Amino acid sequence: MKVIASLNNLRTSPRKVRLVTNSIVGMNASAALVQLHHLVKKTSEPLEKLLNSALSNAENNFGLDKENMFVSSILVGEGAKLKRWLPRAQGRATLLLKRTSHIKLELEERIEGKNKKTKAELDKQKAENEAARTKAMKEAVAEMEKAEAGEEVVQEKTVAKKTTASKETIKKGQDSGFLKKVFQRKSGA
C-alpha cells in the first residue's frame, strides 16, 4: 500500500532539495531517517519531518508497520517564486527570484501486509489512548484542586522560612567575603 505525504512552499530551490532527496530514494524508512539526520544540508531537516509524518500516517491511519516501509519515490516540483529587486548602478535594478519547492513523498511496504493491524485493533488502540489521556487529565485537575485548597498555606510557610534564613546568613557575615571581593573600593586618592 502506498502512503503519501506532501510539503508545499518550502523556501529552498528545487535544485537544492533534489540533492538530498536523490540520496534517500529506495532506502528503508529507518535508514533514510538516519541518513537525513546526519546530512549537513539545510533541506535535510524539513525532509526528516516529512518522512516522520509519512511514517506516522502509515502507522496511525492505515495500521502499517514502520519497519516494513521504504521510500519508493520523491517528487520535487517548483513552487511559487518570490520576486525581489536588487539595486544596481545608475538607477537600475536586478531581478532576484527566491524559489520555493513542493515535495511529494511516497512510502511503500517491502512485504505487502506484514504486521498490518486491522481497523478494529486501531480503533481499540485509539480508545485506550483516549482513556489514558482523560484519566491523566482528571488526576491533574484533582491535584490542582488539592493545591488550591490546602497546600498553598504550607508553601507560604516554607517560603517565609527560606527568606528569614537568608537574612540570618547575611547578618552573620558569611557572604560578606564574596561581596567585599566583588565590590572593592579603589585604594588611594
ROMI-76360 format. One record per atom (N, C-alpha, C): x, y, z; residue number from 1; atom name. Coordinates in Angstrom, 3 decimals. Each point is the difference from the previous one (the first is absolute). Layout:
<nodes>
x,y,z,seq,atom
X,Y,Z,NUM,CA
...
</nodes>
This chain:
<nodes>
x,y,z,seq,atom
0.835,-1.178,0.000,1,N
-0.835,1.178,0.000,1,CA
0.883,1.247,0.000,1,C
-0.378,1.000,-0.751,2,N
0.746,1.249,-0.074,2,CA
-0.523,0.988,1.037,2,C
0.939,0.667,0.637,3,N
-0.324,1.064,0.943,3,CA
0.666,1.264,-0.528,3,C
-0.762,1.079,-0.095,4,N
0.493,1.234,-0.600,4,CA
-0.028,1.123,1.038,4,C
1.087,0.768,0.039,5,N
0.050,1.214,0.817,5,CA
0.589,1.100,-0.876,5,C
-0.457,1.227,0.196,6,N
0.493,1.085,-0.849,6,CA
0.368,1.215,0.835,6,C
0.915,0.767,-0.551,7,N
0.455,1.236,0.615,7,CA
-0.016,1.070,-1.080,7,C
-0.740,1.055,0.211,8,N
-0.121,1.064,-0.996,8,CA
0.706,1.261,0.464,8,C
0.490,0.749,-0.966,9,N
0.604,1.314,0.219,9,CA
1.185,-0.025,0.959,9,C
0.871,-0.974,-0.168,10,N
1.250,-0.008,0.750,10,CA
0.903,1.077,-0.593,10,C
0.539,0.888,0.812,11,N
0.742,1.166,-0.491,11,CA
1.439,-0.381,-0.354,11,C
0.147,-0.969,-0.893,12,N
1.290,-0.422,-0.539,12,CA
-0.230,-0.378,-1.452,12,C
0.983,0.227,-0.840,13,N
-0.189,-0.303,-1.417,13,CA
-0.073,-1.500,-0.221,13,C
-0.773,-0.450,-0.983,14,N
-0.154,-1.434,-0.261,14,CA
1.325,-0.681,-0.319,14,C
0.891,0.713,-0.627,15,N
1.296,-0.579,-0.360,15,CA
0.779,-0.413,1.250,15,C
-0.052,0.820,1.036,16,N
0.694,-0.319,1.252,16,CA
-0.705,-1.126,0.753,16,C
-1.329,-0.056,-0.100,17,N
-0.748,-1.062,0.680,17,CA
0.285,-1.349,-0.655,17,C
0.125,-0.011,-1.314,18,N
0.241,-1.258,-0.724,18,CA
1.336,-0.625,0.366,18,C
0.976,0.809,0.400,19,N
1.277,-0.545,0.449,19,CA
-0.193,-0.944,1.190,19,C
-0.908,0.362,0.886,20,N
-0.254,-0.809,1.194,20,CA
-0.946,-1.152,-0.311,20,C
-1.054,0.269,-0.775,21,N
-1.011,-1.032,-0.231,21,CA
0.539,-1.157,-0.833,21,C
0.898,0.279,-0.938,22,N
0.531,-1.073,-0.832,22,CA
0.829,-0.995,0.808,22,C
0.517,0.418,1.143,23,N
0.824,-0.892,0.804,23,CA
-0.818,-0.981,0.834,23,C
-1.313,0.259,0.202,24,N
-0.778,-0.894,0.867,24,CA
-1.049,-0.818,-0.744,24,C
-0.177,0.206,-1.293,25,N
-1.006,-0.768,-0.743,25,CA
0.428,-1.469,-0.046,25,C
-0.930,-0.891,0.336,26,N
0.271,-1.429,-0.015,26,CA
0.495,-0.550,1.324,26,C
0.281,0.856,0.975,27,N
0.499,-0.455,1.305,27,CA
-1.152,-0.411,0.901,27,C
0.313,-0.838,0.999,28,N
-0.957,-0.273,1.061,28,CA
-0.300,1.309,0.719,28,C
-1.194,0.106,0.559,29,N
-0.405,1.254,0.636,29,CA
0.893,0.328,1.186,29,C
0.346,-1.004,0.819,30,N
0.847,0.262,1.169,30,CA
1.404,0.421,-0.431,30,C
0.541,-0.638,-1.042,31,N
1.330,0.376,-0.498,31,CA
-0.031,1.395,-0.613,31,C
-1.092,0.348,-0.660,32,N
-0.134,1.334,-0.583,32,CA
-0.053,1.069,1.090,32,C
-0.670,-0.306,1.118,33,N
-0.042,0.945,1.118,33,CA
1.396,0.249,0.555,33,C
0.783,-1.073,0.143,34,N
1.367,0.146,0.501,34,CA
0.828,0.819,-0.984,34,C
-0.151,-0.296,-1.279,35,N
0.733,0.721,-1.048,35,CA
-0.327,1.494,0.045,35,C
-1.280,0.333,0.111,36,N
-0.416,1.403,0.025,36,CA
0.482,0.702,1.267,36,C
0.019,-0.737,1.104,37,N
0.426,0.594,1.269,37,CA
1.472,0.408,-0.047,37,C
0.818,-0.749,-0.744,38,N
1.436,0.261,-0.027,38,CA
0.454,0.839,-1.190,38,C
-0.892,0.302,-0.931,39,N
0.379,0.845,-1.128,39,CA
0.178,1.453,0.440,39,C
0.980,0.668,-0.564,40,N
0.242,1.400,0.330,40,CA
-0.512,0.852,-1.151,40,C
-1.314,0.021,-0.155,41,N
-0.667,0.823,-1.004,41,CA
-1.207,0.643,0.670,41,C
-0.358,1.185,-0.462,42,N
-1.120,0.725,0.580,42,CA
-1.322,-0.749,-0.195,42,C
-0.135,-0.702,-1.123,43,N
-1.275,-0.649,-0.309,43,CA
-0.166,-1.349,0.681,43,C
1.035,-0.496,0.679,44,N
-0.129,-1.319,0.619,44,CA
-0.985,0.017,1.175,44,C
-0.069,1.106,0.745,45,N
-0.912,0.061,1.142,45,CA
-1.476,-0.034,-0.424,45,C
-0.445,0.837,-0.960,46,N
-1.405,-0.106,-0.413,46,CA
-0.338,-1.348,-0.629,46,C
0.958,-0.595,-0.719,47,N
-0.253,-1.317,-0.585,47,CA
-0.107,-1.070,1.080,47,C
0.781,0.134,1.059,48,N
-0.093,-0.946,1.117,48,CA
-1.376,0.099,0.662,48,C
-0.481,1.224,0.182,49,N
-1.336,0.194,0.569,49,CA
-1.069,-0.588,-0.913,49,C
0.157,0.190,-1.307,50,N
-0.965,-0.522,-0.965,50,CA
-0.020,-1.528,0.042,50,C
1.176,-0.617,0.072,51,N
0.078,-1.460,0.064,51,CA
-0.618,-0.524,1.292,51,C
0.252,0.676,1.124,52,N
-0.638,-0.390,1.260,52,CA
-1.511,0.114,-0.089,52,C
-0.476,1.037,-0.670,53,N
-1.434,0.189,-0.179,53,CA
-0.597,-1.131,-0.832,53,C
0.688,-0.369,-1.077,54,N
-0.492,-1.081,-0.852,54,CA
-0.018,-1.327,0.762,54,C
1.023,-0.239,0.816,55,N
0.044,-1.238,0.784,55,CA
-1.117,-0.048,1.034,55,C
-0.265,1.126,0.656,56,N
-1.089,0.008,0.976,56,CA
-1.358,-0.122,-0.676,56,C
-0.143,0.569,-1.223,57,N
-1.235,-0.206,-0.765,57,CA
-0.196,-1.478,-0.305,57,C
1.066,-0.671,-0.407,58,N
-0.086,-1.419,-0.339,58,CA
-0.404,-0.818,1.210,58,C
0.586,0.337,1.154,59,N
-0.262,-0.788,1.202,59,CA
-1.381,0.275,0.578,59,C
-0.366,1.282,0.121,60,N
-1.246,0.354,0.681,60,CA
-1.229,-0.089,-0.891,60,C
0.122,0.352,-1.271,61,N
-1.172,0.025,-0.876,61,CA
-0.243,-1.333,-0.700,61,C
1.083,-0.707,-0.322,62,N
-0.156,-1.217,-0.790,62,CA
0.421,-1.261,0.746,62,C
0.560,0.122,1.199,63,N
0.393,-1.156,0.797,63,CA
1.206,-0.742,-0.555,63,C
0.881,0.692,-0.720,64,N
1.170,-0.643,-0.592,64,CA
1.176,0.022,0.973,64,C
0.951,-0.901,-0.227,65,N
1.177,-0.106,0.838,65,CA
1.078,0.957,-0.506,65,C
0.583,0.804,0.894,66,N
1.027,0.964,-0.392,66,CA
1.242,-0.686,-0.556,66,C
0.337,-1.142,0.564,67,N
1.224,-0.694,-0.391,67,CA
-0.109,-0.633,-1.385,67,C
-1.199,-0.128,-0.501,68,N
-0.237,-0.640,-1.302,68,CA
-0.086,1.023,-1.139,68,C
0.181,1.291,0.308,69,N
-0.193,1.046,-0.999,69,CA
1.331,0.418,-0.634,69,C
-0.067,0.406,-1.275,70,N
1.152,0.578,-0.681,70,CA
-0.450,1.177,-0.848,70,C
0.937,0.870,-0.328,71,N
-0.290,1.199,-0.783,71,CA
-0.039,-0.408,-1.465,71,C
-1.201,-0.042,-0.588,72,N
-0.101,-0.440,-1.386,72,CA
0.304,1.122,-0.984,72,C
-0.479,1.204,0.270,73,N
0.315,1.118,-0.887,73,CA
-0.195,1.320,0.725,73,C
0.743,0.974,-0.484,74,N
-0.150,1.372,0.498,74,CA
-0.038,0.917,-1.218,74,C
-1.080,0.741,-0.129,75,N
-0.131,0.966,-1.093,75,CA
0.218,1.397,0.559,75,C
0.919,0.722,-0.626,76,N
0.281,1.374,0.419,76,CA
-0.374,0.913,-1.152,76,C
-1.001,0.825,0.212,77,N
-0.449,0.927,-1.031,77,CA
0.270,1.434,0.399,77,C
-0.177,0.882,-0.954,78,N
0.243,1.404,0.234,78,CA
-1.254,0.648,0.571,78,C
0.180,0.800,1.024,79,N
-1.107,0.739,0.581,79,CA
-0.008,1.425,-0.527,79,C
-0.681,0.859,0.703,80,N
-0.072,1.409,-0.392,80,CA
1.366,0.646,0.189,80,C
0.301,0.971,-0.860,81,N
1.264,0.734,0.110,81,CA
-0.284,1.356,0.613,81,C
0.752,0.358,1.029,82,N
-0.110,1.328,0.583,82,CA
0.912,0.927,-0.789,82,C
-0.541,1.066,-0.516,83,N
0.784,0.908,-0.841,83,CA
0.448,1.199,0.836,83,C
1.312,0.165,0.054,84,N
0.599,1.097,0.746,84,CA
0.952,0.757,-0.921,84,C
0.383,1.215,0.405,85,N
0.879,0.834,-0.817,85,CA
1.260,0.326,0.761,85,C
1.110,0.056,-0.748,86,N
1.286,0.379,0.557,86,CA
0.461,1.269,-0.713,86,C
0.251,1.083,0.736,87,N
0.410,1.238,-0.659,87,CA
1.381,-0.127,-0.641,87,C
0.139,0.623,-1.156,88,N
1.262,-0.017,-0.742,88,CA
0.404,1.432,-0.342,88,C
1.109,0.125,-0.667,89,N
0.533,1.316,-0.319,89,CA
-0.888,0.726,-1.005,89,C
0.050,1.333,0.039,90,N
-0.678,0.890,-0.924,90,CA
-1.521,-0.196,-0.013,90,C
-0.576,-0.298,1.179,91,N
-1.445,-0.079,0.125,91,CA
-0.629,-1.269,-0.523,91,C
0.803,-0.974,-0.349,92,N
-0.568,-1.263,-0.493,92,CA
-0.322,-0.922,1.168,92,C
-0.685,-1.091,-0.321,93,N
-0.317,-1.017,1.008,93,CA
0.091,-1.373,-0.657,93,C
0.419,-0.986,0.793,94,N
0.107,-1.372,-0.489,94,CA
-1.071,-0.839,0.681,94,C
-0.630,-0.861,-0.745,95,N
-1.039,-0.869,0.539,95,CA
0.628,-1.163,0.759,95,C
-0.495,-0.264,1.201,96,N
0.391,-1.177,0.772,96,CA
-1.216,-0.901,0.118,96,C
0.166,-1.276,-0.312,97,N
-1.083,-0.971,0.151,97,CA
0.300,-0.883,1.206,97,C
-0.818,0.110,1.015,98,N
0.139,-0.854,1.180,98,CA
-0.943,-1.168,-0.208,98,C
0.581,-1.146,-0.307,99,N
-0.794,-1.158,-0.422,99,CA
-0.512,-0.803,1.192,99,C
-1.140,-0.660,-0.219,100,N
-0.571,-0.901,1.000,100,CA
-0.219,-1.365,-0.635,100,C
-0.209,-1.001,0.854,101,N
-0.134,-1.378,-0.471,101,CA
-1.261,-0.638,0.546,101,C
-0.561,-0.901,-0.797,102,N
-1.074,-0.887,0.442,102,CA
0.579,-1.407,-0.021,102,C
-0.140,-0.724,1.125,103,N
0.570,-1.344,0.106,103,CA
-1.131,-0.991,0.260,103,C
0.015,-1.102,-0.732,104,N
-0.983,-1.069,0.178,104,CA
0.769,-1.299,0.238,104,C
-0.160,-0.580,1.179,105,N
0.737,-1.194,0.404,105,CA
-0.937,-1.198,0.039,105,C
0.403,-1.105,-0.599,106,N
-0.812,-1.217,-0.005,106,CA
0.758,-1.114,0.695,106,C
-0.671,-0.655,0.943,107,N
0.544,-1.169,0.682,107,CA
-0.773,-1.230,-0.447,107,C
0.689,-1.121,-0.108,108,N
-0.659,-1.267,-0.311,108,CA
0.494,-1.061,0.957,108,C
-0.741,-1.113,0.042,109,N
0.391,-1.124,0.836,109,CA
0.987,-0.892,-0.748,109,C
0.990,-0.528,0.713,110,N
0.920,-0.969,-0.607,110,CA
-0.733,-1.316,-0.241,110,C
-0.641,-0.502,1.064,111,N
-0.788,-1.224,-0.090,111,CA
-1.452,0.394,0.247,111,C
-0.849,-0.230,-0.987,112,N
-1.386,0.463,0.044,112,CA
-0.757,-0.649,1.162,112,C
-0.564,0.837,0.897,113,N
-0.855,-0.476,1.074,113,CA
0.726,-0.546,1.211,113,C
1.316,0.149,0.110,114,N
0.740,-0.532,1.147,114,CA
-0.290,0.845,1.243,114,C
-0.398,-0.670,1.095,115,N
-0.305,0.632,1.296,115,CA
-1.050,1.099,-0.105,115,C
-0.926,-0.138,-0.933,116,N
-1.031,1.018,-0.180,116,CA
-1.079,-0.169,1.060,116,C
-0.400,1.097,0.601,117,N
-1.053,-0.007,1.005,117,CA
-1.342,0.201,-0.684,117,C
-1.024,-0.655,0.531,118,N
-1.333,0.152,-0.564,118,CA
-0.629,1.289,0.526,118,C
-1.110,0.362,-0.588,119,N
-0.718,1.207,0.398,119,CA
-0.464,-0.110,1.456,119,C
-0.427,-1.186,0.423,120,N
-0.459,-0.197,1.375,120,CA
1.145,0.208,0.992,120,C
1.192,-0.510,-0.326,121,N
1.157,0.174,0.885,121,CA
0.390,1.468,0.112,121,C
-0.047,0.707,-1.130,122,N
0.316,1.429,0.022,122,CA
-0.994,0.778,0.856,122,C
-1.299,-0.319,-0.149,123,N
-1.022,0.682,0.782,123,CA
0.162,-0.286,1.485,123,C
0.336,-1.259,0.326,124,N
0.206,-0.379,1.393,124,CA
1.184,0.753,0.589,124,C
1.082,0.105,-0.754,125,N
1.187,0.708,0.459,125,CA
-0.301,1.493,0.191,125,C
-0.744,0.599,-0.917,126,N
-0.368,1.408,0.138,126,CA
-0.874,0.220,1.234,126,C
-0.925,-0.931,0.253,127,N
-0.863,0.120,1.173,127,CA
0.817,-0.102,1.288,127,C
0.972,-0.916,0.034,128,N
0.856,-0.140,1.176,128,CA
0.820,1.261,0.224,128,C
0.540,0.569,-1.075,129,N
0.771,1.230,0.117,129,CA
-0.861,1.145,0.510,129,C
-1.220,0.085,-0.500,130,N
-0.925,1.052,0.433,130,CA
-0.371,-0.168,1.465,130,C
-0.227,-1.253,0.435,131,N
-0.331,-0.262,1.401,131,CA
1.172,0.374,0.904,131,C
1.203,-0.331,-0.416,132,N
1.185,0.352,0.792,132,CA
0.156,1.517,0.085,132,C
-0.269,0.685,-1.092,133,N
0.099,1.466,-0.013,133,CA
-1.009,0.637,0.957,133,C
-1.253,-0.482,-0.050,134,N
-1.027,0.575,0.876,134,CA
0.311,-0.298,1.463,134,C
0.524,-1.189,0.283,135,N
0.366,-0.355,1.376,135,CA
1.104,0.920,0.505,135,C
1.003,0.245,-0.828,136,N
1.094,0.893,0.385,136,CA
-0.514,1.418,0.227,136,C
-0.928,0.453,-0.842,137,N
-0.573,1.338,0.168,137,CA
-0.772,0.108,1.315,137,C
-0.784,-1.037,0.332,138,N
-0.757,0.012,1.251,138,CA
0.926,0.053,1.204,138,C
1.100,-0.763,-0.047,139,N
0.971,0.012,1.090,139,CA
0.645,1.378,0.138,139,C
0.312,0.617,-1.123,140,N
0.619,1.324,0.038,140,CA
-0.962,1.030,0.590,140,C
-1.276,-0.091,-0.364,141,N
-0.998,0.924,0.535,141,CA
-0.166,-0.214,1.498,141,C
-0.002,-1.265,0.446,142,N
-0.129,-0.292,1.429,142,CA
1.197,0.546,0.778,142,C
1.187,-0.132,-0.544,143,N
1.195,0.539,0.659,143,CA
-0.061,1.522,0.087,143,C
-0.492,0.631,-1.057,144,N
-0.108,1.455,0.013,144,CA
-1.001,0.468,1.047,144,C
-1.118,-0.738,0.140,145,N
-0.998,0.364,1.004,145,CA
0.552,-0.160,1.406,145,C
0.787,-1.067,0.222,146,N
0.638,-0.182,1.302,146,CA
0.956,1.145,0.289,146,C
0.742,0.375,-0.998,147,N
0.976,1.072,0.168,147,CA
-0.695,1.318,0.326,147,C
-1.117,0.258,-0.633,148,N
-0.738,1.234,0.266,148,CA
-0.609,-0.013,1.390,148,C
-0.460,-1.169,0.463,149,N
-0.718,-0.080,1.262,149,CA
0.925,0.135,1.210,149,C
0.994,-0.864,0.147,150,N
0.726,-0.017,1.261,150,CA
1.497,0.149,-0.081,150,C
0.590,-0.260,-1.084,151,N
1.453,-0.032,-0.050,151,CA
0.626,1.370,-0.220,151,C
-0.794,1.025,-0.295,152,N
0.548,1.337,-0.175,152,CA
0.548,0.542,1.315,152,C
-0.685,-0.299,1.100,153,N
0.425,0.480,1.307,153,CA
1.353,-0.601,0.351,153,C
0.183,-1.293,-0.275,154,N
1.258,-0.677,0.290,154,CA
1.134,0.603,-0.830,154,C
-0.256,0.286,-1.249,155,N
1.025,0.577,-0.865,155,CA
0.398,1.400,0.467,155,C
-0.946,0.798,0.477,156,N
0.309,1.342,0.473,156,CA
0.902,-0.048,1.219,156,C
-0.237,-0.957,0.910,157,N
0.829,-0.131,1.194,157,CA
1.431,-0.362,-0.378,157,C
0.175,-0.908,-0.955,158,N
1.352,-0.380,-0.399,158,CA
0.728,1.157,-0.661,158,C
-0.702,0.818,-0.755,159,N
0.607,1.165,-0.629,159,CA
0.447,0.986,1.062,159,C
-0.827,0.214,1.030,160,N
0.347,0.922,1.070,160,CA
1.243,-0.493,0.737,160,C
0.122,-1.292,0.243,161,N
1.172,-0.551,0.674,161,CA
1.252,0.214,-0.845,161,C
-0.099,-0.180,-1.297,162,N
1.152,0.168,-0.873,162,CA
0.495,1.442,0.015,162,C
-0.919,0.967,-0.017,163,N
0.423,1.398,-0.033,163,CA
0.637,0.405,1.311,163,C
-0.513,-0.470,1.130,164,N
0.609,0.359,1.275,164,CA
1.362,-0.648,0.140,164,C
0.169,-1.201,-0.513,165,N
1.302,-0.659,0.079,165,CA
1.036,0.762,-0.802,165,C
-0.365,0.495,-1.152,166,N
0.969,0.741,-0.806,166,CA
0.380,1.321,0.670,166,C
-0.929,0.637,0.700,167,N
0.324,1.230,0.714,167,CA
0.952,-0.273,1.155,167,C
-0.207,-1.136,0.697,168,N
0.872,-0.357,1.112,168,CA
1.425,-0.229,-0.478,168,C
0.164,-0.678,-1.143,169,N
1.351,-0.263,-0.492,169,CA
0.699,1.296,-0.397,169,C
-0.735,0.960,-0.511,170,N
0.600,1.288,-0.346,170,CA
0.424,0.740,1.259,170,C
-0.818,-0.070,1.062,171,N
0.348,0.667,1.249,171,CA
1.259,-0.606,0.606,171,C
0.154,-1.312,-0.093,172,N
1.167,-0.662,0.576,172,CA
1.269,0.351,-0.768,172,C
-0.117,0.435,-1.247,173,N
1.160,0.401,-0.760,173,CA
0.608,-1.111,-0.835,173,C
-0.772,-1.034,-0.274,174,N
0.537,-1.111,-0.789,174,CA
0.223,0.401,-1.452,174,C
-0.876,0.812,-0.555,175,N
0.110,0.398,-1.395,175,CA
0.811,1.284,-0.173,175,C
0.393,0.637,1.109,176,N
0.652,1.295,-0.119,176,CA
1.363,-0.091,-0.675,176,C
0.700,-1.128,0.132,177,N
1.288,-0.156,-0.669,177,CA
-0.146,0.057,-1.498,177,C
-1.029,-0.628,-0.510,178,N
-0.265,0.027,-1.429,178,CA
-0.361,1.408,-0.454,178,C
-0.840,0.663,0.797,179,N
-0.415,1.350,-0.368,179,CA
1.168,0.968,0.031,179,C
0.904,-0.166,0.971,180,N
1.173,0.871,0.063,180,CA
0.890,-0.211,-1.208,180,C
0.088,-1.248,-0.449,181,N
0.845,-0.287,-1.151,181,CA
-0.592,0.611,-1.264,181,C
-1.311,-0.063,-0.147,182,N
-0.645,0.505,-1.197,182,CA
-0.025,1.522,-0.017,182,C
-0.363,0.609,1.144,183,N
-0.142,1.451,0.056,183,CA
1.169,0.621,0.762,183,C
1.177,-0.112,-0.521,184,N
1.166,0.570,0.666,184,CA
0.053,1.508,-0.248,184,C
0.399,0.732,1.038,185,N
0.183,1.437,-0.149,185,CA
1.366,0.263,-0.605,185,C
0.068,1.065,-0.726,186,N
1.295,0.379,-0.570,186,CA
0.895,0.547,1.091,186,C
1.216,-0.429,-0.006,187,N
0.930,0.471,1.019,187,CA
0.708,1.269,-0.475,187,C
0.353,0.854,0.864,188,N
0.729,1.224,-0.341,188,CA
-0.923,1.119,-0.409,188,C
0.564,1.165,-0.118,189,N
-0.783,1.176,-0.308,189,CA
-0.024,0.156,-1.490,189,C
</nodes>
